[in-house]
Amino acid sequence: MRVEEPTTSGVPRSPWQRTVRAATWHRTYVAALFGIDVLAVIAASMTAVITTGTATTGFDGYPKFGQYGPEMKVETVFYVIAYGALPLTWILTLWGNGCYDRRYLGVGTDEFKRVVRASLVVVSIVSFTALLFKTDLSRYAVAVALSSALLYLVIGRFVARRVLVALRRHKQAVHHLLLVGTLHEALEVNTAVSRVPQAGFLPIGVYLTEGAAAARGIETPVPVYSGTDLVSLAETLGADTIAVCGSASAERGGLRRLAWQLEGTGIDLVVAPQLTDIAGPRVHIRPVEGVPLLHVEEPTLSGMGWFIKNMLDKVSAFAGLMVLLPVFIAIAIAIKSKDSGPVFFRQPRVGMEGKTFRCWKFRTMYVDAEERLATLMDQNESDGLLFKMKDDPRITPVGRFLRRTSLDELPQLINVLRGEMSLVGPRPLVAENGDFLGDVRRRLLVRPGITGLWQVSGRSDLSWDDAVRLDLYYVDNWSLTTDLQILFRTVLVVLQRKGAY
């Protein structure tokens, strides 16, 4: 890549100097978050006052009645703390934990993890202060204020994120991205960031390090440039972020000189190495003598987190079967009312470590569906191992409703209770398709799930390659937080009935 030699050794610094970024959307968003956080903490204090009914409750937990005297002083102190000191402490702690850092806003779980971490710091500060000054305040009121503050903060930021995601889907509040590298590497990163619009990266051009001839006769989704100064091109295009892709980051001294050139321009520099579909928690940078070594940890498929996942599966499946028993009976009656076939359909599927099990589902097709399959193979709309057809004539009217609402999947709670499946995981593939070779076999490292990344990302509308990619991403980057996110997103997807047929 062509980068001019810097004319200075860097930009002069001042303790009070603020870096002016080329992107400006985050200023308004951070200001809105600040207001939301202040309102959330004040609302939490009001909740504590309303819930406890009085501020003059001592550490023994019993109310101290009286309108004047020491009790009135305690109440005054409580209101000063609740509506003054506590909100200020919260905001400073949130700021100190990077909760307003633009890099963590709008995508991923880091923003919420930092809010939770900040709440623990506030709890520590309040506990230490109360112990140090022996403040005669209600422990119950303080507990309500702190716990409700965390709840309101998370809800407020979740709503703000949904607004931000909606704006980004309309190409607003985004980072304008200039990709640098070979055509193949740049287009690969372009596909990855375009696949997730909520991440807020909008590619506006590709700067080819191999020259313009590499793109001759090839149709590209964004304009292609080469042979000009990179920083000047970024300023001309209005790019606020430069992404150096793949092998371009390995050019000796080039990345460092580019970083020098970008000082003071407000343009961010990011590096997209040739390491794809690896989540942040597995990647650590360990510098050795100025060389940043990228250390990739093994997937966490064991340990305490995995034990908790298995326990939650069993407990949730048992509770779900008990609660949903009336629903099961109603569905069984509806299925039986149409024909005399069985209520359940049990199909051999491939599970963890290649073991075969029978997957339970409510029957949604006519009893002769398997015999009619051969006549419909030429109408298969899937490019993978599974047969998919939007208007499959083998599906009964009741079955069509069950599929649209995903109620046909509920009996798989039996498989979860038996340890054959999990609530979240890759979808189990049909056993009769034979042995799975190559990357697909990696899906078998974990138990298949009732729901998974594929289901919250498009379900049957996804291509086979995209479904496999999402399943492998789940296996490689599993965490309890990811499971909870998928479960929450599953509820939204089921309500929208998107990709279910």
C-alpha positions in Angstrom: 0.0 0.0 0.0 1.2 3.5 -0.8 1.7 5.6 2.3 3.6 8.9 2.3 6.4 9.2 4.7 5.2 11.2 7.7 6.6 14.7 7.9 6.6 14.7 11.7 7.2 12.1 14.5 3.6 12.4 15.5 0.9 14.8 16.7 1.7 17.0 19.6 -0.2 16.0 22.7 -1.8 17.9 25.6 -3.3 16.5 28.8 -6.5 18.2 28.0 -6.5 17.6 24.2 -9.4 15.6 22.9 -9.1 13.5 19.8 -11.5 14.7 17.2 -12.9 11.7 15.3 -14.0 11.8 11.7 -17.1 9.9 12.6 -19.6 12.1 14.6 -22.6 9.9 15.1 -21.3 8.5 18.4 -21.4 12.0 20.1 -25.2 12.2 19.8 -25.6 8.5 20.8 -23.3 8.8 23.8 -25.2 12.0 25.0 -28.5 10.1 24.7 -27.0 7.1 26.7 -25.8 9.6 29.3 -29.3 10.9 29.7 -30.9 7.4 29.8 -28.4 6.3 32.5 -29.1 9.3 34.7 -32.9 8.8 34.4 -32.4 5.0 35.1 -30.5 5.7 38.3 -32.9 8.3 39.5 -35.8 6.0 38.7 -34.1 3.3 40.7 -33.8 5.6 43.7 -37.5 6.5 43.4 -38.3 2.7 43.2 -36.4 2.2 46.5 -38.4 5.0 48.2 -41.7 3.8 47.0 -40.9 0.1 47.7 -39.6 0.6 51.2 -42.2 3.3 52.1 -39.7 5.2 54.4 -36.1 6.3 54.3 -35.8 6.2 58.1 -35.1 2.5 58.5 -32.0 1.5 60.4 -29.6 -1.4 59.8 -31.7 -3.5 62.1 -34.4 -3.4 59.4 -37.1 -1.9 61.6 -38.7 1.5 60.7 -38.0 4.5 63.0 -41.1 6.5 63.4 -41.2 10.2 64.1 -41.3 13.4 62.2 -38.5 15.4 63.9 -35.1 14.7 65.5 -32.6 12.2 64.4 -35.1 10.4 62.2 -35.6 13.5 60.0 -31.8 13.9 59.7 -31.5 10.3 58.5 -34.3 10.9 55.9 -32.5 14.0 54.6 -29.2 12.1 54.3 -31.0 9.3 52.4 -32.5 11.7 49.8 -29.2 13.5 49.3 -27.5 10.1 48.7 -30.3 8.7 46.6 -30.8 11.6 44.3 -27.4 13.2 44.4 -24.4 11.1 45.4 -25.6 7.8 44.1 -26.4 8.9 40.5 -23.1 10.7 40.4 -21.3 7.6 41.6 -23.1 5.5 39.0 -22.2 7.8 36.1 -18.6 8.2 37.1 -18.3 4.4 37.5 -20.0 3.7 34.1 -17.6 6.2 32.5 -14.6 4.7 34.2 -15.6 1.2 33.0 -15.7 2.3 29.4 -19.5 2.1 29.1 -19.5 5.2 26.8 -16.6 3.9 24.7 -17.8 4.0 21.1 -16.0 0.8 20.2 -18.4 -1.2 22.4 -21.7 0.5 21.4 -24.3 -1.2 19.2 -22.9 -4.7 18.8 -21.7 -7.6 21.0 -22.0 -8.2 24.7 -19.1 -6.0 25.9 -21.3 -3.0 26.6 -23.6 -5.0 28.9 -20.7 -6.8 30.6 -19.2 -3.4 31.4 -22.5 -2.2 32.8 -22.6 -5.2 35.1 -19.0 -4.8 36.1 -19.7 -1.1 36.9 -22.7 -2.2 39.1 -20.4 -4.4 41.1 -18.0 -1.5 41.6 -20.9 0.7 42.8 -22.0 -2.0 45.2 -18.5 -2.1 46.6 -18.3 1.6 47.0 -21.7 1.9 48.7 -20.9 -1.0 51.1 -17.5 0.4 52.0 -18.9 4.0 52.5 -21.7 2.7 54.7 -19.3 0.7 56.8 -16.8 3.5 57.0 -19.2 6.2 58.1 -21.7 3.8 59.9 -24.5 5.4 58.0 -27.9 4.6 59.5 -29.7 3.7 56.3 -32.0 0.9 55.3 -30.1 -2.0 53.8 -33.2 -3.1 52.0 -33.7 0.4 50.4 -30.1 0.4 49.3 -30.4 -3.1 47.8 -33.5 -2.2 45.9 -31.9 1.0 44.6 -28.8 -0.8 43.4 -30.5 -3.8 41.9 -33.2 -1.8 40.1 -30.6 0.6 38.8 -28.8 -2.3 37.1 -32.1 -3.5 35.7 -33.2 -0.1 34.4 -29.7 0.6 32.9 -29.7 -2.7 31.0 -33.3 -2.1 29.7 -32.5 1.5 28.7 -29.4 0.5 26.9 -31.2 -2.4 25.2 -33.9 0.0 23.9 -31.2 2.5 22.8 -29.4 -0.3 20.9 -32.5 -1.3 19.1 -32.9 2.2 17.9 -29.3 2.3 16.8 -29.6 -1.0 14.9 -32.7 0.3 13.1 -30.8 3.4 12.1 -27.9 1.3 10.9 -30.2 -0.8 8.7 -30.9 2.4 6.9 -27.2 3.1 6.6 -27.2 5.8 9.3 -24.9 6.1 12.4 -22.3 3.9 10.6 -18.5 3.9 10.2 -17.6 4.5 6.5 -15.0 1.8 5.8 -12.2 1.8 3.3 -10.8 -1.7 2.8 -7.1 -2.2 2.0 -5.5 -5.4 0.7 -5.8 -7.9 -2.2 -9.1 -8.1 -4.0 -9.9 -11.5 -2.5 -9.1 -10.5 1.1 -10.9 -7.2 0.8 -14.0 -8.7 -0.7 -14.0 -11.4 2.0 -14.0 -8.7 4.8 -16.6 -6.8 2.8 -18.9 -9.8 2.8 -18.4 -10.4 6.5 -19.2 -6.8 7.7 -22.1 -6.5 5.2 -23.6 -9.6 6.7 -24.0 -7.9 10.1 -25.4 -4.4 9.5 -25.9 -3.8 13.2 -22.1 -3.8 13.6 -22.2 -0.4 11.9 -19.5 -0.8 9.2 -20.4 0.5 5.7 -17.7 -0.4 3.1 -17.4 2.5 0.6 -14.3 1.4 -1.3 -11.4 -1.0 -1.8 -7.8 0.1 -2.1 -5.9 -2.7 -3.9 -2.3 -3.3 -2.8 -1.8 -5.5 -5.9 -2.7 -2.9 -8.4 -5.8 -2.1 -10.5 -5.1 -4.9 -12.9 -6.3 -7.5 -10.4 -9.8 -6.2 -10.5 -10.0 -5.7 -14.3 -13.2 -7.3 -15.7 -14.5 -8.2 -12.2 -17.7 -6.7 -10.8 -17.2 -5.5 -7.3 -19.9 -4.3 -4.7 -17.9 -1.1 -4.0 -15.5 1.0 -6.1 -11.9 -0.1 -6.4 -8.9 2.2 -6.2 -5.1 1.9 -6.4 -2.0 3.8 -7.2 -2.7 6.8 -5.0 -1.9 7.9 -1.5 -4.1 5.9 0.9 -4.6 8.6 3.5 -5.5 11.2 0.9 -7.9 8.8 -0.7 -9.6 8.1 2.6 -10.1 11.8 3.3 -11.5 12.3 -0.3 -14.0 9.5 0.1 -15.0 10.6 3.6 -13.9 7.3 5.2 -13.6 7.5 8.9 -12.1 3.9 9.3 -9.4 2.2 7.3 -9.4 -1.7 7.5 -6.1 -3.3 6.6 -7.0 -6.9 5.4 -5.1 -10.1 5.6 -1.6 -10.1 4.1 -1.5 -6.3 3.7 -1.0 -6.1 7.5 2.2 -8.1 7.2 4.0 -5.6 5.0 7.2 -4.6 6.8 6.8 -1.2 8.4 3.8 -0.3 6.3 1.2 -0.6 9.1 3.2 1.4 11.5 3.8 4.2 9.0 0.1 4.2 8.2 -0.7 4.6 11.9 1.7 7.6 12.0 0.0 9.1 9.0 -3.5 8.8 10.5 -2.5 10.6 13.7 -4.6 13.8 14.0 -6.8 12.9 11.0 -9.6 11.4 13.2 -9.6 8.3 11.0 -9.6 5.0 12.8 -7.3 2.1 11.9 -8.4 -1.5 12.2 -6.7 -4.7 11.2 -8.6 -7.7 9.8 -6.2 -10.6 9.9 -6.8 -13.8 8.0 -8.3 -15.3 11.1 -12.1 -15.5 10.6 -15.0 -16.6 12.7 -13.0 -16.5 15.9 -14.7 -14.5 18.7 -12.9 -11.9 20.8 -12.7 -13.9 24.1 -10.6 -16.5 22.4 -8.1 -14.0 20.9 -5.4 -12.4 23.1 -2.5 -10.2 22.0 0.7 -10.9 23.8 3.5 -8.5 22.8 7.0 -9.8 22.8 9.8 -7.3 22.1 7.5 -5.1 20.1 6.0 -8.0 18.2 2.2 -8.4 18.9 1.6 -12.2 19.0 -2.0 -13.1 18.4 -2.8 -16.1 20.7 -5.9 -18.1 19.9 -7.3 -20.1 22.8 -9.0 -23.5 22.3 -12.8 -23.5 22.4 -14.3 -23.8 25.9 -16.4 -27.0 25.6 -15.9 -28.2 29.2 -15.5 -26.9 32.7 -17.9 -25.2 35.1 -19.7 -23.2 32.3 -20.4 -26.4 30.4 -21.7 -28.1 33.5 -24.0 -25.2 34.2 -25.3 -25.4 30.6 -26.1 -29.1 31.0 -27.9 -28.6 34.3 -29.9 -25.7 32.9 -30.9 -27.9 30.0 -32.2 -30.7 32.2 -34.1 -28.4 34.7 -35.6 -26.2 31.9 -36.7 -29.3 29.9 -38.4 -30.9 32.9 -40.1 -27.6 33.9 -41.1 -26.9 30.3 -42.7 -30.4 29.8 -44.7 -29.9 33.0 -45.9 -26.4 32.1 -46.7 -27.3 28.5 -48.6 -30.5 29.1 -52.0 -28.9 28.4 -50.5 -27.5 25.1 -49.3 -30.9 24.2 -52.7 -32.4 24.8 -54.4 -29.7 22.7 -52.0 -30.2 19.8 -52.4 -34.0 20.0 -56.2 -33.6 19.7 -55.8 -31.3 16.7 -53.5 -33.7 14.9 -55.7 -36.7 15.6 -58.8 -34.9 14.4 -57.5 -34.7 10.8 -56.4 -38.3 10.3 -55.7 -41.5 12.2 -51.9 -41.2 12.0 -49.5 -40.9 15.0 -49.2 -37.7 17.0 -45.4 -37.7 17.1 -42.9 -38.1 14.4 -39.6 -39.7 15.5 -36.8 -39.4 13.0 -33.2 -40.7 13.3 -30.8 -37.8 13.7 -27.0 -37.6 14.3 -26.1 -36.3 17.7 -23.0 -35.5 19.7 -19.9 -37.6 18.7 -21.8 -39.1 15.8 -24.3 -41.0 18.0 -27.7 -41.6 16.4 -30.9 -40.8 18.3 -34.6 -40.4 17.5 -35.6 -36.7 17.4 -39.2 -36.1 18.7 -41.5 -33.7 16.8 -45.2 -33.3 16.4 -46.2 -34.8 13.1 -46.9 -32.1 10.6 -47.1 -34.2 7.4 -49.5 -36.8 6.0 -48.7 -40.4 6.9 -47.5 -41.1 3.4 -45.0 -38.2 3.3 -41.9 -40.4 3.0 -43.3 -42.3 0.0 -44.2 -39.0 -1.8 -40.7 -37.5 -1.2 -39.1 -39.0 -4.3 -41.6 -37.3 -6.6 -40.7 -33.9 -5.1 -36.9 -34.1 -5.1 -36.6 -32.0 -8.3 -38.4 -29.1 -6.4 -36.0 -29.1 -3.5 -35.2 -25.4 -2.6 -32.3 -26.3 -0.3 -28.7 -26.5 -1.5 -27.6 -28.7 1.4 -28.4 -32.1 3.0 -31.9 -31.2 4.1 -35.0 -31.2 1.8 -36.8 -27.8 2.0 -39.8 -26.6 0.1 -41.9 -23.6 1.0 -45.2 -25.0 -0.4 -44.7 -28.6 0.4 -48.0 -30.5 -0.4 -47.2 -33.2 2.1 -47.8 -30.8 5.0 -51.2 -30.9 6.7 -53.2 -27.7 7.5 -52.6 -28.3 11.2 -48.9 -29.0 10.5 -48.5 -25.8 8.6 -49.7 -23.8 11.6 -47.4 -25.8 13.9 -44.4 -25.1 11.7 -45.2 -21.4 11.4 -45.4 -21.1 15.2 -42.5 -23.6 15.8 -44.8 -25.6 18.1 -43.8 -28.8 16.3 -40.4 -28.5 17.9 -41.7 -28.6 21.5 -41.5 -32.4 21.9 -37.7 -32.1 21.6 -37.7 -31.1 25.2 -37.9 -34.9 25.7 -34.6 -35.3 23.9 -33.1 -32.6 26.0 -34.3 -34.3 29.2 -32.7 -37.6 28.0 -29.4 -35.8 27.3 -29.6 -36.3 23.6 -30.1 -32.6 22.7 -29.6 -29.2 24.3 -31.7 -26.1 24.3 -29.1 -24.3 22.2 -26.8 -25.9 19.7 -26.4 -26.8 16.0 -29.6 -28.4 14.5 -29.4 -32.2 14.3 -29.0 -33.5 10.8 -30.9 -36.5 9.4 -29.0 -39.8 10.0 -29.8 -41.3 6.7 -27.7 -38.7 4.9 -24.7 -40.7 6.0 -21.3 -39.7 7.4 -20.5 -36.0 7.4 -17.1 -35.2 6.1 -14.8 -32.1 6.4 -15.8 -29.1 8.4 -19.4 -30.4 8.9 -18.2 -33.1 11.3 -17.1 -30.4 13.8 -20.7 -29.7 14.5 -20.8 -33.1 16.3 -18.5 -31.9 19.1 -21.5 -30.5 21.0 -25.1 -31.7 21.5 -27.5 -30.6 18.8 -30.0 -27.9 19.9 -33.7 -27.1 19.7 -32.6 -23.6 18.6 -29.3 -22.2 17.4 -27.5 -19.4 15.5 -29.0 -20.6 12.2 -32.5 -20.3 13.6 -32.1 -16.7 14.8 -30.3 -15.7 11.6 -32.8 -16.7 8.9 -33.7 -20.4 9.5 -34.8 -22.0 6.3 -34.0 -18.9 4.3 -30.3 -19.4 4.8 -28.1 -21.3 2.3 -26.4 -24.5 3.4 -23.0 -22.9 3.5 -24.3 -20.1 5.8 -26.0 -22.6 8.1 -22.7 -24.6 8.4 -20.7 -21.4 9.0 -23.0 -20.3 11.8 -23.0 -23.8 13.4 -19.2 -23.9 13.4 -19.0 -20.4 14.8 -21.2 -21.5 17.7 -19.0 -24.6 18.4 -15.8 -22.5 18.2 -17.0 -19.6 20.4 -19.6 -21.1 22.8 -20.3 -19.3 26.0 -23.3 -19.2 28.5 -23.8 -15.6 27.4 -24.2 -16.7 23.8 -26.7 -19.3 24.8 -28.8 -16.8 26.6 -28.6 -14.3 23.7 -29.8 -17.0 21.3 -32.7 -18.1 23.5 -33.8 -14.4 23.8 -33.5 -13.9 20.0 -35.4 -17.2 19.4 -38.5 -15.7 21.1 -38.4 -12.7 18.7 -37.8 -14.9 15.6 -40.7 -17.2 16.5 -43.1 -14.3 17.1 -42.1 -12.9 13.6 -42.5 -16.3 12.0 -39.5 -15.6 9.8 -38.0 -18.4 7.7 -40.3 -21.1 9.2 -41.9 -23.5 6.7 
